Amino acid sequence: MTVPDAGFDDDARGPEDDGLALVPRSGLRPRGGGTATPVTPPAAAPRLVPCPHCGARLPAGTASCPACLSPLRSGPAPAGAPRGPSRTAALRLVFRGAGSHLEVPPGGELRLGRDPVWAPEAAGLLAGESTVSARHAGVAHGEDGTVSLTEVPQGATNGVRVNDRVLAPGRTERLVDGDRVWLGPLVSFTVRLPGQPSC
């Protein structure tokens, strides 16, 4: 008769069973009857990568950044990518009110006014704004990331202001992130440059 040893497992030295089981190093845990079942590893946390526009940390594969609202065509930049403006990131003009916005890609220009032929992108948004001229102003977004605003040379009926500065017709004004631009007394938008944190 075999007497089980107390306090240690001697399965490796003989066939007797002392009630203790060895856990093999293979990652398989014996179950009753000696059948091994795989050990389920803990779920891995999602990999976070920075948004190429504002640097916010996002799960890989996110379609758009919730911090700066920029669309991410191929997902966020890989880890270790430099922060800062992306050459493909658009300038965003965020209009006060319903959260409407217009975008200007690098190297692009956007005309602001109610005339659907002269300002096709903005006319739909500004159509009901009687204090905005049919041809009011234009915004240019340079390839180098610079942004400028120009009131039409003939002058808009209610003028253009950048923060508290009144623009002269035909004169170009440089814009920076966070500038508030007024098209007449009632309609305004905030300038959101790519690569800048969202407020």
VENHU-V403027 format. One record per residue. N is the residue number from 0. RES is the residue in one letter. D_CENTER is the distance of its C-alpha to the mean C-alpha in Angstrom with 1 decimal. Layout:
((N,RES,D_CENTER) (N,RES,D_CENTER))
This chain:
((0,M,73.3) (1,T,70.1) (2,V,68.9) (3,P,65.1) (4,D,64.2) (5,A,62.6) (6,G,59.5) (7,F,58.3) (8,D,57.5) (9,D,59.9) (10,D,58.6) (11,A,58.5) (12,R,62.3) (13,G,63.7) (14,P,63.3) (15,E,63.9) (16,D,61.1) (17,D,60.6) (18,G,57.8) (19,L,55.0) (20,A,52.6) (21,L,50.9) (22,V,47.2) (23,P,46.8) (24,R,44.3) (25,S,42.9) (26,G,40.4) (27,L,42.7) (28,R,44.3) (29,P,47.8) (30,R,48.4) (31,G,51.7) (32,G,54.0) (33,G,52.4) (34,T,49.6) (35,A,46.4) (36,T,43.0) (37,P,39.6) (38,V,37.8) (39,T,34.3) (40,P,31.8) (41,P,29.4) (42,A,25.9) (43,A,23.5) (44,A,20.4) (45,P,17.1) (46,R,15.9) (47,L,12.9) (48,V,11.1) (49,P,8.9) (50,C,5.4) (51,P,7.4) (52,H,6.2) (53,C,6.6) (54,G,8.1) (55,A,7.2) (56,R,9.3) (57,L,8.3) (58,P,11.1) (59,A,11.8) (60,G,11.4) (61,T,8.5) (62,A,8.2) (63,S,5.0) (64,C,2.4) (65,P,5.6) (66,A,5.8) (67,C,4.8) (68,L,4.9) (69,S,4.2) (70,P,6.0) (71,L,6.5) (72,R,10.2) (73,S,11.6) (74,G,9.2) (75,P,7.8) (76,A,10.4) (77,P,13.6) (78,A,14.9) (79,G,16.6) (80,A,14.6) (81,P,14.9) (82,R,12.4) (83,G,12.4) (84,P,11.9) (85,S,11.6) (86,R,14.6) (87,T,12.9) (88,A,10.2) (89,A,11.6) (90,L,12.9) (91,R,12.3) (92,L,15.4) (93,V,15.0) (94,F,18.5) (95,R,20.2) (96,G,21.2) (97,A,19.8) (98,G,16.1) (99,S,16.7) (100,H,15.0) (101,L,15.9) (102,E,14.2) (103,V,16.1) (104,P,15.5) (105,P,17.1) (106,G,20.8) (107,G,20.7) (108,E,22.4) (109,L,22.1) (110,R,25.3) (111,L,25.3) (112,G,28.3) (113,R,29.9) (114,D,31.7) (115,P,30.2) (116,V,31.9) (117,W,30.9) (118,A,27.3) (119,P,26.4) (120,E,22.6) (121,A,23.2) (122,A,26.6) (123,G,25.5) (124,L,23.4) (125,L,26.2) (126,A,29.2) (127,G,30.4) (128,E,30.1) (129,S,33.7) (130,T,33.1) (131,V,30.8) (132,S,32.9) (133,A,32.9) (134,R,32.0) (135,H,30.3) (136,A,28.1) (137,G,25.8) (138,V,22.5) (139,A,22.2) (140,H,19.2) (141,G,21.0) (142,E,20.2) (143,D,20.3) (144,G,17.5) (145,T,20.2) (146,V,20.2) (147,S,23.4) (148,L,24.9) (149,T,28.5) (150,E,30.6) (151,V,32.8) (152,P,36.1) (153,Q,38.3) (154,G,36.4) (155,A,34.6) (156,T,36.8) (157,N,34.9) (158,G,33.3) (159,V,29.9) (160,R,28.9) (161,V,26.2) (162,N,26.1) (163,D,29.9) (164,R,30.9) (165,V,32.6) (166,L,32.1) (167,A,35.1) (168,P,35.2) (169,G,34.4) (170,R,33.1) (171,T,29.7) (172,E,27.5) (173,R,24.8) (174,L,21.6) (175,V,19.3) (176,D,16.0) (177,G,17.1) (178,D,20.2) (179,R,21.5) (180,V,23.3) (181,W,26.1) (182,L,27.6) (183,G,31.0) (184,P,31.5) (185,L,29.3) (186,V,26.1) (187,S,23.3) (188,F,19.7) (189,T,17.4) (190,V,16.1) (191,R,12.4) (192,L,12.4) (193,P,9.7) (194,G,9.6) (195,Q,10.7) (196,P,9.9) (197,S,9.5) (198,C,13.0))
